[in-house]
Amino acid sequence: MSKLVSTLGNQPDNSLVSNAFGFLRFPLNFQPYTAEADWVITGIPFDMATSGRSGARLGPAAIRQVSVNLAWEGQRWPWDFDLRDRLNVIDCGDLVFNFGDAQDLTDKLQQHAEKVLASGKRMLSFGGDHFVTLPLLRAHAKHFGKMALVHFDAHTDTYSNGSKFDHGTMFFHAPNEGLIDADHSVQIGIRTEFDKNLGFTVLDAAQVNDRTVDDILAQVKQIVGDLPVYLSFDIDCLDPAHAPGTGTPVIGGLTSDRALKLVRGLKDLDLDIVGMDIVEVAPAYDQSEITALAAATLALEMLHVQASKKG
């Protein structure tokens, strides 16, 4: 498999700062629908649906910039293979839409996702605020049918109030639209008020921090069953000590270590993960890029989970 990188002359670059064009210096390809690839990375610089502090529109750029800290590893610890030997990943840049027009973002993102999926590829998307998951789910449901949601967050985002474009309402609308099955979906790391009568299994942060990783993962597998899975990770699932750069931080969250172990452990569950996103990185509130680095590292682990199936 090709190991082209986004550098001058496609030369290997072991610097931790330069050539931060594609995520992890994966090849930039602005024609993802016709390109040869397994997974397509898309940045979604949108934060008009935030209820607190805005700034997540700058998340994709921050994640890509800090990802060069991770690009030098071939066989990344603790995996026993080089990701690039197993998975063909391209970065198609950021979605283009009429900035300031939330409806246009919604339409353009769904259209883009539908075209990527129709071409036989799968998507890893960088928000942006969490609202972007709703148009992504609409596109994925058209292609894969009703899905199970595996959702890491401090908030359930199942609130029925708010505007048409609100980063706290996606998972109220998604089951009602038939996109996901709440009874087969799990929300991990929750530590804010939520409606207990919506069908979702909620694993609050207190129990997730106290239980073993293997115990939690076994429950995730039991809940999801055989449905195709959409994996969504809101960075505020992490405790603000590990991820201060987000719009709605909530203390008492997961450590980056626990989150990595949970994501990494998905490889043993035999899940059909058909789409993935990482959202709500807001660099203006970050310290020393640690939130962006956490997001980039989690994204890299997600891709390793996918690559592990190709061994």
C-alpha atoms as one frame of an Amber mdcrd trajectory, in Angstrom:
protein
   0.000   0.000   0.000   1.229   3.488  -0.831   2.835   5.490   1.954   2.622
   8.869   0.248   2.727  11.795   2.641   1.843  15.471   2.219   5.386  16.816
   2.088   7.711  18.332  -0.501   8.536  15.542  -2.920   6.610  13.144  -0.660
   9.728  12.857   1.467   9.534  11.278   4.931   9.368  14.022   7.570  10.077
  13.142  11.194   9.670  16.714  12.410   7.024  17.245  15.086   5.942  20.634
  13.724   6.190  20.925   9.943   4.041  19.955   6.968   0.773  19.870   8.908
  -1.384  19.796   5.790  -3.328  16.541   5.986  -4.127  14.815   9.274  -1.028
  12.831  10.256   0.385  13.991   6.887  -1.964  11.587   5.111  -2.263  12.498
   1.422  -4.479  15.463   0.652  -7.014  14.565  -2.020  -9.714  17.059  -2.874
 -11.577  14.567  -5.086 -12.509  11.979  -2.438 -15.433  10.527  -4.381 -13.200
   9.149  -7.131  -9.999   8.614  -5.133  -8.713   5.229  -4.048  -9.085   5.065
  -0.284 -10.609   3.118   2.583 -11.295   6.070   4.882 -11.801   9.761   4.136
 -11.103  12.475   6.702 -13.235  15.616   6.459 -12.933  18.782   8.524 -16.185
  20.570   9.364 -15.410  24.127  10.556 -18.861  24.888  11.963 -19.882  26.069
  15.442 -23.113  28.003  14.948 -25.100  25.427  16.947 -23.237  25.916  20.226
 -25.151  26.780  23.375 -22.085  27.983  25.295 -18.702  29.152  24.100 -18.127
  29.061  20.354 -14.775  28.331  18.721 -15.066  24.718  17.565 -14.961  25.949
  13.955 -11.190  26.074  14.483 -11.091  22.472  15.724 -10.209  20.710  12.443
  -7.191  22.965  11.876  -5.965  22.452  15.441  -6.325  18.675  15.232  -4.406
  18.537  11.950  -1.657  20.856  13.214  -0.975  18.897  16.390  -1.275  15.523
  14.611   2.264  15.907  13.279   3.371  15.148  16.849   2.083  11.636  16.161
   3.139  11.167  12.547   6.693   9.984  13.171   5.691   6.611  14.624   5.489
   3.752  12.165   4.330   0.923  14.406   2.494   2.992  16.964   2.547   1.833
  20.586   0.927  -0.488  21.653  -0.132  -1.826  18.242   1.878  -4.461  16.384
   1.488  -3.056  12.864   2.015   0.123  10.847  -1.366   1.731  10.168  -0.307
   2.778   6.658   0.391  -0.848   5.720  -3.226  -1.792   6.319  -5.432   1.239
   5.787  -5.524   3.689   2.903  -6.524   7.032   4.437  -6.864  10.375   2.668
  -7.705  13.847   3.964 -10.070  15.765   1.681  -9.714  19.039   3.566 -12.613
  21.021   5.001 -16.207  21.017   3.856 -17.048  24.125   1.834 -20.373  25.774
   2.650 -21.878  29.255   2.909 -20.271  30.372   6.139 -22.920  31.606   8.528
 -25.682  29.526   6.935 -26.508  26.568   9.177 -29.027  25.086   6.745 -26.487
  25.158   3.939 -23.960  23.395   6.180 -26.552  20.737   6.985 -27.386  20.137
   3.332 -23.821  20.249   2.018 -22.489  17.919   4.718 -25.172  15.321   4.117
 -24.599  15.490   0.353 -20.839  15.134   0.804 -21.216  12.165   3.141 -23.693
  10.432   0.853 -21.264  10.715  -2.069 -18.299   9.421  -0.039 -20.282   6.450
   1.243 -21.743   5.695  -2.196 -18.188   5.457  -3.537 -17.450   2.594  -1.139
 -15.416   4.534   1.426 -16.003   5.324   5.075 -15.689   8.588   6.950 -13.831
   9.996   9.919 -15.002  13.575  10.488 -13.558  16.373  12.626 -15.895  19.007
  14.069 -16.893  21.584  14.606 -19.612  21.442  17.186 -21.562  18.257  17.826
 -24.528  19.252  15.663 -22.535  18.089  12.624 -23.202  14.493  13.687 -26.890
  14.791  12.758 -26.445  15.332   8.992 -23.709  12.698   9.083 -26.119  10.219
  10.691 -28.737  11.015   8.037 -26.282  10.148   5.282 -25.040   7.002   7.029
 -28.574   5.755   7.727 -29.439   6.114   4.039 -26.494   3.873   3.224 -26.358
   1.424   6.143 -29.868   1.529   7.595 -30.679   2.048  11.254 -27.540   2.090
  13.402 -26.421   1.758  16.995 -24.757   4.839  18.445 -21.672   4.553  20.645
 -21.357   8.038  22.073 -18.678   9.474  24.380 -19.728  12.783  25.966 -20.385
  14.732  29.156 -23.926  15.412  27.877 -26.481  13.040  26.347 -27.473  15.628
  23.705 -31.011  14.244  23.847 -32.664  17.519  24.792 -35.917  18.365  23.025
 -35.675  22.131  23.488 -33.501  24.519  21.538 -33.438  25.704  17.959 -33.469
  23.656  14.764 -29.677  23.838  14.811 -28.509  22.974  18.327 -25.572  20.856
  19.462 -27.620  19.449  22.352 -30.554  17.981  20.418 -29.095  15.631  17.780
 -29.781  12.426  19.671 -33.340  13.468  20.422 -33.988  13.876  16.697 -31.926
  10.930  15.405 -34.064   8.123  16.924 -37.257   9.967  15.954 -36.012  10.114
  12.357 -35.218   6.392  12.424 -31.466   6.954  12.045 -30.375   5.151  15.223
 -31.940   2.630  17.591 -31.846   4.116  21.092 -32.375   0.694  22.680 -29.113
  -0.478  21.102 -27.159   2.721  21.752 -24.856   3.604  24.630 -23.688   6.954
  25.987 -20.437   6.937  27.953 -19.083   9.552  30.366 -22.353  11.442  30.978
 -22.407  13.756  33.991 -25.219  16.236  33.355 -29.019  16.091  33.569 -30.833
  13.885  31.065 -34.186  12.210  30.405 -34.018   8.598  31.554 -37.008   7.521
  29.454 -35.563   7.757  25.947 -34.201   4.216  25.654 -30.473   4.975  25.635
 -28.172   3.111  28.001 -26.306   5.827  29.883 -23.014   4.909  31.550 -22.297
   7.962  33.672 -18.774   9.189  34.256 -18.717   8.145  37.915 -19.299   4.476
  37.107 -17.104   4.558  34.008 -14.259   5.857  36.168 -14.838   3.166  38.819
 -15.580   0.070  36.718 -12.998  -1.879  34.756 -12.516  -1.149  31.075 -13.250
  -4.781  30.171 -16.522  -4.692  32.129 -17.682  -1.551  30.329 -16.720  -2.898
  26.913 -18.601  -6.152  27.541 -21.726  -4.133  28.305 -21.235  -2.019  25.168
 -21.118  -5.183  23.050 -24.239  -6.545  24.714 -26.167  -3.320  24.075 -25.090
  -2.752  20.481 -25.689  -6.302  19.300 -25.266  -6.828  15.564 -26.296  -3.389
  14.312 -23.872  -1.232  12.321 -22.246   1.269  14.680 -21.683   5.003  14.435
 -18.977   6.162  16.858 -19.127   9.775  18.039 -16.649  11.267  20.502 -17.283
  14.692  22.022 -13.975  15.786  23.531 -15.766  17.130  26.611 -16.189  13.510
  27.657 -12.673  13.991  29.001 -12.196  15.824  32.264 -11.242  19.491  31.739
  -7.867  18.693  33.297  -7.186  16.634  30.166  -9.254  18.659  27.678  -9.850
  22.283  28.692 -10.248  23.464  25.093 -13.944  22.882  24.603 -17.105  24.961
  24.737 -19.009  23.252  27.564 -16.495  21.694  30.000 -17.809  19.582  32.889
 -15.573  18.404  35.724 -15.505  14.782  36.870 -14.844  13.320  33.447 -12.673
  10.579  32.003  -8.919  10.672  31.907  -7.292  10.530  28.495  -5.834   7.155
  29.513  -9.251   5.638  30.241 -10.756   7.033  27.050  -7.913   5.623  24.964
  -8.304   2.191  26.574 -12.046   2.199  25.901 -11.651   3.237  22.266  -8.763
   0.843  21.735 -10.760  -1.971  23.307 -13.464  -1.672  20.659 -11.192  -3.768
  18.436 -12.086  -6.895  20.420 -15.866  -6.442  20.194 -16.304  -7.419  16.533
 -18.332  -4.292  15.801 -19.091  -3.018  12.319 -18.130   0.623  12.858 -19.410
   2.368   9.724 -18.663   5.990  10.623 -16.747   8.007  13.214 -16.335  11.590
  14.354 -14.521  13.702  16.938 -16.110  17.017  17.807 -16.113  20.109  20.038
 -12.381  20.926  20.108 -12.257  24.704  20.643  -8.594  25.773  20.498  -9.137
  29.263  21.952  -9.718  27.701  25.378  -6.962  25.111  25.077  -3.722  24.997
  27.007  -0.524  23.852  25.291  -2.600  22.101  22.590  -3.479  19.258  24.979
  -7.147  19.108  23.915  -6.283  19.031  20.223  -3.612  16.407  20.933  -6.141
  14.275  22.818  -8.551  14.496  19.873  -5.844  13.703  17.324  -4.667  10.727
  19.379  -8.195   9.371  19.813  -8.767   9.736  16.066  -5.581   7.817  15.408
  -6.687   5.053  17.782 -10.039   4.869  15.985  -8.228   4.318  12.703  -6.049
   1.636  14.290  -9.197  -0.153  15.454 -10.329  -0.197  11.822  -6.926  -1.329
  10.566  -6.767  -4.147  13.129  -9.622  -5.862  11.287  -7.441  -6.136   8.193
  -4.668  -8.170   9.774
